[in-house]
């Protein structure tokens, strides 16, 4: 930075430089200190009262959106009937345990052979602390939660073309990257390269913060002399005459930058994935089970909706058994809350408005695969001291997540061995389930060589082959939201849609619940004579 450029250096320039050269956490920290970052508020769930006498609502789908609607509408006095394709409630809020079977499109049937108490969540698997609507219902329904460990500095970051393909501890990459960037910023600051708009006091505070943040020495240099405070020692402290630790040796600045592993560092520090996150004790399905305990008597299971026909006076839902080989039956209601995923709804005959139909057909669904792997022992804990958290890799498996429960338990354990999206998600979907498991093991062994030897059994769910969703979640783009989102969420005659696809928190259970609360509030207002 030359003197001419420094003369126009402002606070905005400083924030841009920090954001471009460090993790998102540094930028957020800097923005907070200048008063630019804030959190959004949450509105408590609505309380519906005074349903018109005898008014009825058909709810299509018994996922979290459908069961939220059924619970609140029935409390308000509506006659509610829920039609559900599956034999159980919950939709994508689903847990696979030992003894469960699952048949996907194409006819592949898998049986989960996990030991008792072990499980995998093929769909949602974590709850951010700011998903207040979902947490509210967990509290109301008595769902016991425990911490989900998102960020573990002892987990791995891996890139096939960096460090000879050897995974690196997250704490080493984080400490060294932050240290070198802090050193560079400290040099620029100490050399008086920051102009008067960043005051002398600001520069002094910035230097002090950089020394702390980056573990710099008194000369603002990142080296082994100070690095161990963040990255740990090469030899940990012990007892006896040989107990002295050996200072840690940082990875070189060039190797850190060229590895590009720094690109993962801001993931657990973003608002969406910041701690604390939660998970239900015993699997995500515990939430669906708690909802179902309240509304199960309203649900008709194992039925397939074949047509939605609405008129001026109500809605007629045609349906048959889930296999589609039984007689057609009809459900008549005054109103309908439809939570069927758009990927399925687009294939159901309906007399929606042209704008609603166009919106339904505009949103594709994400390809995604999750692979659960059971091992003979919890080698990630016993051999590598990894307790919860996620390792990231550029390999097609994307990430490996370690269980946030039953630490140090003897016997077997289950990992999320792959969470795959994008092109890799399509490729995994095209494989037979046993080949998805094999592929996950092959890739995972690049991070954990013990995998092949310790493997016991596995199960793989590719969401484009799941009959009741045909994809993982609705994939909104900026232009499709602009052109179709409001039409999708609008009350269309006697029908209103709900589900994660009808929210800005899509792909999350929170979005499903929030969209449902919005839909039934607006529907209730119309039912009692409002607009």
C-alpha positions in Angstrom: 0.0 0.0 0.0 1.7 3.3 -1.0 1.2 6.6 0.6 -1.1 7.9 -2.1 -3.5 5.0 -1.6 -3.3 5.3 2.2 -4.5 8.9 2.1 -8.0 7.6 1.1 -8.1 4.7 3.5 -11.3 4.7 5.5 -13.1 2.4 8.0 -15.0 0.8 5.1 -11.6 0.1 3.4 -10.3 -1.4 6.6 -13.3 -3.7 7.0 -13.0 -4.8 3.4 -9.3 -5.6 3.9 -10.0 -7.6 7.0 -12.8 -9.5 5.4 -10.7 -10.3 2.3 -7.8 -11.5 4.3 -9.2 -13.3 7.3 -12.1 -15.5 8.4 -15.6 -14.2 8.6 -15.2 -14.2 12.4 -12.7 -11.4 12.3 -15.0 -9.3 10.0 -18.0 -9.9 12.3 -15.9 -9.0 15.3 -14.8 -5.7 13.6 -18.3 -4.9 12.4 -19.8 -5.5 15.9 -17.3 -3.1 17.4 -18.4 -0.4 15.0 -22.1 -1.1 15.5 -23.0 -2.7 12.2 -24.1 -6.2 13.1 -27.4 -7.2 14.7 -29.6 -10.2 15.1 -33.3 -10.4 14.1 -36.1 -10.8 16.5 -38.5 -13.8 16.8 -42.3 -13.5 17.1 -43.9 -16.0 19.4 -46.3 -18.5 17.7 -49.7 -17.2 17.0 -52.8 -18.0 19.0 -55.8 -18.7 16.8 -59.2 -18.2 18.3 -62.8 -18.2 17.2 -62.9 -20.7 14.3 -66.2 -20.5 12.4 -68.6 -23.1 13.7 -68.1 -26.4 11.9 -65.3 -25.1 9.7 -63.0 -27.9 8.4 -59.4 -28.0 7.1 -57.6 -30.7 5.1 -53.9 -30.8 5.8 -51.8 -32.6 3.2 -48.6 -34.0 4.7 -47.7 -34.9 8.3 -44.3 -33.4 8.3 -43.5 -30.6 10.8 -45.3 -28.0 8.8 -48.4 -30.2 8.5 -48.4 -31.2 12.2 -47.9 -27.6 13.3 -50.9 -26.6 11.2 -53.0 -29.5 12.6 -52.0 -28.7 16.2 -52.8 -25.0 16.1 -55.9 -25.3 13.9 -57.5 -28.0 16.0 -56.8 -26.0 19.1 -58.7 -23.1 17.5 -61.7 -25.2 16.9 -61.3 -26.3 13.3 -62.2 -29.9 12.3 -58.8 -31.1 10.9 -58.0 -34.1 8.8 -54.4 -34.9 7.9 -53.5 -37.1 4.9 -50.0 -38.6 5.0 -48.3 -40.7 2.4 -46.1 -42.6 4.8 -46.8 -45.0 7.6 -45.4 -42.5 10.1 -45.4 -38.8 10.7 -42.4 -36.4 10.4 -41.5 -36.2 6.7 -37.8 -35.4 6.4 -37.5 -35.3 10.2 -36.5 -38.9 10.2 -34.2 -41.2 12.1 -32.9 -44.7 11.0 -32.2 -47.2 13.8 -31.4 -50.9 13.9 -34.2 -52.9 12.4 -35.7 -50.1 10.3 -36.2 -50.9 6.6 -36.5 -48.4 3.8 -37.3 -48.9 0.1 -36.3 -46.1 -2.4 -37.3 -45.5 -5.9 -35.8 -48.1 -8.1 -36.8 -50.9 -5.7 -33.6 -50.9 -3.5 -34.5 -52.0 0.0 -32.1 -51.4 2.9 -32.3 -52.7 6.4 -30.5 -50.7 9.1 -28.3 -53.0 11.1 -27.0 -50.5 13.7 -26.7 -51.7 17.3 -29.3 -50.7 19.8 -29.1 -47.0 20.7 -27.2 -46.0 17.5 -28.8 -44.1 14.7 -28.4 -41.8 11.7 -30.6 -38.8 10.8 -30.9 -38.9 6.9 -32.6 -35.5 7.0 -32.2 -32.7 9.5 -29.6 -33.4 12.1 -29.0 -30.1 14.0 -30.9 -27.1 15.4 -29.3 -23.7 15.6 -29.9 -21.7 18.8 -31.7 -18.9 16.8 -34.3 -21.3 15.4 -36.6 -20.1 18.2 -39.9 -21.4 16.7 -38.6 -25.0 16.6 -37.1 -24.7 20.1 -40.4 -23.3 21.4 -42.2 -26.4 20.2 -39.5 -28.7 21.6 -40.1 -27.0 24.9 -43.8 -27.2 24.7 -43.8 -30.8 23.6 -41.2 -32.0 26.1 -38.5 -32.9 23.6 -35.2 -33.3 25.5 -32.3 -31.7 23.7 -28.5 -32.0 24.0 -25.7 -30.0 22.5 -24.7 -30.7 18.9 -20.9 -30.1 18.4 -20.5 -28.3 15.1 -17.0 -27.0 15.6 -14.2 -29.2 16.9 -10.7 -27.8 16.5 -9.2 -31.3 16.7 -11.2 -32.5 13.7 -9.6 -32.4 10.2 -9.5 -30.2 7.2 -8.4 -32.0 4.0 -7.6 -31.2 0.5 -6.4 -33.9 -1.9 -3.7 -31.6 -3.4 -2.4 -30.1 -0.2 0.2 -31.6 2.2 0.5 -34.7 0.1 -3.1 -35.5 0.7 -2.6 -35.7 4.5 -5.4 -34.2 6.6 -4.5 -31.4 8.9 -6.0 -30.6 12.3 -8.4 -27.7 12.1 -6.6 -25.9 15.0 -3.3 -25.9 13.1 -4.8 -24.4 10.0 -6.9 -21.9 11.9 -4.1 -20.8 14.2 -1.5 -20.5 11.5 -3.7 -18.7 9.1 -4.9 -16.2 11.6 -1.4 -15.8 12.9 0.1 -14.9 9.5 -2.8 -12.6 8.5 -2.5 -10.9 11.9 1.2 -10.4 11.3 0.6 -8.9 7.9 -2.1 -6.5 9.2 0.1 -5.6 12.2 3.0 -4.6 9.9 0.7 -2.4 7.8 -0.8 -0.8 10.9 2.6 -0.4 12.7 4.1 1.2 9.6 1.6 4.0 9.8 0.0 2.9 6.5 -3.5 3.5 7.9 -4.7 7.0 7.3 -6.2 9.5 9.7 -9.9 8.3 9.2 -8.6 5.3 11.2 -7.4 7.2 14.3 -4.3 6.7 16.2 -6.3 5.2 19.1 -8.0 2.8 16.6 -4.7 1.7 15.3 -3.3 1.0 18.8 -6.4 -1.0 19.7 -6.2 -2.9 16.4 -2.5 -3.7 17.0 -3.3 -4.9 20.5 -6.2 -7.1 19.2 -4.1 -8.5 16.4 -1.3 -9.5 18.8 -3.9 -11.4 20.9 -5.9 -12.8 18.0 -2.9 -14.0 16.1 -0.7 -15.1 19.0 2.1 -12.7 17.8 5.2 -11.9 19.8 6.2 -8.5 21.0 7.6 -7.7 17.5 4.2 -8.6 16.0 5.7 -11.8 14.4 3.9 -15.1 14.2 6.4 -17.9 15.2 6.8 -21.0 17.2 7.6 -18.9 20.3 4.0 -17.9 20.7 2.0 -20.2 18.3 1.6 -23.0 20.8 -0.9 -21.0 22.8 -3.4 -21.5 20.0 -2.3 -24.5 18.0 -1.1 -26.7 20.8 2.3 -28.2 21.5 4.1 -30.7 19.2 4.6 -32.7 22.4 2.0 -32.1 25.1 2.9 -31.4 28.7 3.4 -34.5 30.8 4.6 -35.6 34.2 8.0 -36.5 35.5 11.5 -35.4 34.3 10.5 -35.5 30.7 7.2 -33.7 31.1 8.2 -30.4 29.5 6.2 -29.7 26.3 7.8 -29.1 22.9 6.7 -25.8 21.3 4.5 -26.2 18.2 6.0 -25.7 14.7 3.7 -23.7 12.5 3.0 -24.6 8.9 4.7 -22.2 6.6 2.7 -19.2 5.3 3.1 -20.3 1.7 1.8 -23.8 2.5 -1.2 -22.5 4.4 -2.2 -20.1 1.6 -1.7 -22.6 -1.2 -3.6 -25.4 0.6 -6.8 -23.3 0.5 -7.9 -25.1 3.6 -8.6 -21.6 5.1 -11.8 -21.6 3.0 -13.4 -23.8 5.6 -12.5 -21.7 8.6 -15.5 -19.4 8.6 -18.1 -22.2 8.3 -18.7 -22.8 12.1 -18.4 -19.1 12.8 -21.2 -18.0 10.5 -24.5 -17.0 12.0 -26.3 -20.0 10.5 -24.0 -22.6 12.0 -22.6 -20.8 15.1 -22.8 -22.6 18.5 -24.8 -23.4 20.4 -26.6 -26.0 18.2 -28.8 -28.7 19.5 -30.1 -32.2 18.7 -32.9 -34.2 20.2 -31.7 -37.0 22.5 -32.1 -40.2 20.6 -32.5 -38.8 17.1 -34.2 -36.0 15.2 -37.4 -38.1 14.9 -38.1 -37.4 18.6 -39.6 -34.1 17.5 -41.9 -35.7 15.0 -42.9 -38.3 17.6 -43.8 -35.5 20.1 -45.9 -33.7 17.5 -47.6 -36.9 16.5 -48.5 -37.7 20.1 -50.7 -34.6 20.0 -52.2 -34.9 16.5 -51.9 -38.6 15.6 -55.7 -39.1 16.0 -56.2 -36.6 13.1 -53.8 -38.3 10.7 -54.8 -40.9 8.0 -51.5 -42.7 7.1 -50.5 -44.6 4.0 -52.5 -42.6 1.5 -51.5 -40.9 -1.7 -53.1 -37.6 -2.9 -54.1 -37.9 -6.5 -56.1 -34.6 -7.1 -56.8 -31.3 -5.4 -60.0 -29.7 -6.7 -61.2 -26.4 -5.2 -64.3 -24.4 -5.8 -66.1 -21.4 -4.4 -67.4 -23.4 -1.4 -64.5 -25.7 -0.5 -61.8 -28.2 -1.5 -62.1 -31.8 -2.5 -59.1 -34.0 -2.1 -59.0 -37.3 -4.0 -56.7 -40.0 -2.6 -56.0 -43.7 -2.7 -53.7 -46.0 -0.7 -50.0 -45.2 -0.9 -49.4 -48.0 -3.5 -52.0 -46.5 -5.8 -53.8 -49.7 -6.4 -56.9 -49.2 -4.2 -60.2 -47.4 -4.8 -60.2 -43.6 -4.9 -61.6 -41.8 -1.9 -62.5 -38.2 -1.4 -62.1 -35.8 1.5 -64.1 -32.6 1.4 -63.1 -29.6 3.5 -63.7 -25.8 3.6 -60.0 -25.1 3.4 -56.7 -26.9 2.6 -53.2 -26.4 4.0 -50.9 -28.3 1.5 -47.4 -29.1 2.8 -46.5 -31.6 0.0 -43.0 -30.9 -1.3 -43.1 -29.0 -4.6 -41.2 -31.8 -6.4 -44.2 -34.1 -5.7 -47.0 -31.5 -5.8 -46.0 -30.5 -9.3 -47.1 -34.0 -10.4 -50.5 -34.0 -8.7 -53.6 -32.9 -10.7 -54.9 -29.6 -9.3 -56.8 -26.5 -10.4 -54.5 -23.9 -8.9 -54.3 -20.5 -10.5 -51.7 -20.2 -13.3 -49.5 -18.1 -11.1 -49.5 -20.7 -8.3 -48.9 -23.5 -10.7 -46.0 -21.7 -12.3 -44.5 -21.1 -8.9 -44.8 -24.8 -7.9 -43.0 -25.8 -11.1 -40.3 -23.2 -10.8 -38.4 -24.6 -7.8 -36.0 -27.6 -8.3 -35.0 -29.8 -5.4 -31.4 -30.3 -4.2 -29.7 -33.7 -4.8 -28.2 -34.9 -1.6 -26.9 -38.2 0.0 -26.2 -39.1 3.5 -24.3 -42.2 4.5 -24.3 -43.6 8.0 -21.4 -45.9 8.9 -21.2 -48.2 11.9 -17.8 -49.2 13.1 -16.6 -51.9 15.5 -15.2 -49.2 17.9 -15.1 -45.4 18.2 -11.7 -45.1 16.7 -12.0 -41.3 16.1 -12.1 -40.9 19.9 -9.8 -43.7 21.0 -7.1 -43.0 18.3 -7.5 -39.3 17.4 -9.2 -37.6 20.4 -12.1 -36.3 18.2 -15.2 -35.9 20.3 -18.0 -34.5 18.1 -17.6 -31.9 15.4 -17.1 -32.2 11.6 -14.1 -32.8 9.4 -14.3 -31.2 5.9 -12.7 -32.5 2.7 -12.7 -31.6 -1.0 -13.5 -35.3 -1.7 -17.0 -36.1 -2.9 -18.2 -37.1 0.6 -17.9 -33.4 1.6 -17.7 -34.0 5.3 -17.5 -36.5 8.1 -19.5 -35.8 11.3 -18.7 -37.4 14.6 -21.5 -38.2 17.1 -22.1 -35.6 19.8 -23.3 -38.2 22.3 -22.2 -41.2 24.3 -18.6 -40.1 24.4 -16.0 -42.8 25.5 -18.6 -45.5 25.2 -17.2 -49.0 24.7 -18.3 -51.0 21.7 -19.6 -49.8 18.3 -20.3 -46.3 17.1 -21.9 -44.6 14.1 -20.4 -41.7 11.9 -22.1 -39.6 9.3 -19.6 -40.8 6.7 -20.8 -38.5 3.9 -23.0 -35.5 3.3 -23.0 -35.0 -0.4 -24.4 -32.2 -2.6 -24.1 -30.9 -6.1 -22.6 -32.9 -8.9 -21.3 -35.4 -6.4 -24.8 -35.7 -5.0 -26.1 -36.7 -8.4 -23.3 -39.2 -8.8 -24.0 -40.8 -5.5 -27.7 -41.0 -6.2 -27.0 -43.0 -9.4 -25.2 -45.7 -7.4 -26.8 -48.7 -5.7 -26.9 -48.1 -1.9 -24.2 -50.6 -1.1 -21.9 -48.8 -3.6 -22.6 -45.5 -1.9 -21.5 -47.0 1.3 -18.4 -48.4 -0.4 -17.6 -45.1 -2.0 -17.9 -43.3 1.4 -15.5 -45.7 3.0 -13.0 -45.3 0.1 -13.0 -41.5 0.4 -13.2 -41.5 4.2 -10.2 -43.6 4.6 -8.1 -40.8 3.2 -8.8 -39.0 6.5 -9.2 -42.0 8.7 -7.1 -45.0 7.5 -8.8 -47.2 10.1 -12.1 -47.1 8.4 -11.8 -50.1 6.2 -10.5 -52.3 9.0 -13.1 -51.1 11.6 -16.1 -51.0 9.3 -19.2 -53.0 10.4 -22.2 -52.0 8.3 -23.8 -48.9 6.7 -26.9 -47.4 5.2 -27.2 -44.6 2.5 -30.1 -42.3 1.7 -30.2 -40.4 -1.6 -33.0 -37.8 -1.4 -33.9 -37.8 -5.1 -34.8 -41.4 -4.7 -37.0 -40.8 -1.6 -40.6 -41.3 -2.9 -42.2 -38.7 -0.6 -39.9 -35.8 -1.4 -38.0 -36.5 -4.6 -35.2 -34.3 -3.4 -33.7 -32.8 -0.3 -35.1 -29.3 -0.2 -36.3 -26.5 -2.5 -33.5 -24.7 -4.2 -34.4 -21.0 -4.6 -32.4 -18.6 -6.7 -32.7 -14.9 -6.6 -34.7 -14.6 -9.8 -37.1 -17.4 -8.9 -37.7 -15.8 -5.5 -38.4 -12.5 -7.2 -40.8 -14.0 -9.8 -42.5 -16.7 -7.9 -42.1 -16.7 -4.1 -45.0 -14.4 -3.2 -47.3 -16.3 -5.5 -46.3 -19.5 -3.9 -47.1 -18.3 -0.4 -50.3 -16.5 -1.4 -53.7 -18.1 -0.5 -54.9 -19.5 -3.8 -58.7 -19.7 -3.5 -59.2 -22.3 -0.8 -55.6 -23.6 -0.6 -52.5 -22.3 1.0 -49.1 -23.9 0.9 -46.6 -24.4 3.7 -43.3 -26.1 4.2 -39.6 -25.2 4.2 -40.0 -24.2 0.5 -42.4 -21.4 1.6 -39.8 -19.6 3.8 -36.5 -17.8 3.7 -35.2 -20.4 6.1 -35.6 -23.2 3.6 -33.8 -26.5 4.0 -34.4 -26.1 7.8 -37.2 -27.4 10.1 -37.5 -23.8 11.3 -38.6 -22.7 7.9 -41.3 -25.4 7.8 -42.8 -24.3 11.1 -42.6 -20.6 10.4 -44.2 -21.0 7.0 -47.0 -23.1 8.6 -47.7 -20.5 11.3 -47.8 -17.8 8.6 -50.1 -19.8 6.4 -52.7 -20.7 9.1 -52.7 -17.2 10.5 -53.7 -15.8 7.1 -56.1 -18.7 6.4 -57.8 -18.2 9.7 -58.2 -14.5 9.0 -59.9 -15.2 5.7 -62.1 -17.9 7.2 -63.5 -15.6 9.8 -64.2 -12.9 7.2 -61.0 -10.9 6.9 -59.0 -10.4 3.8 
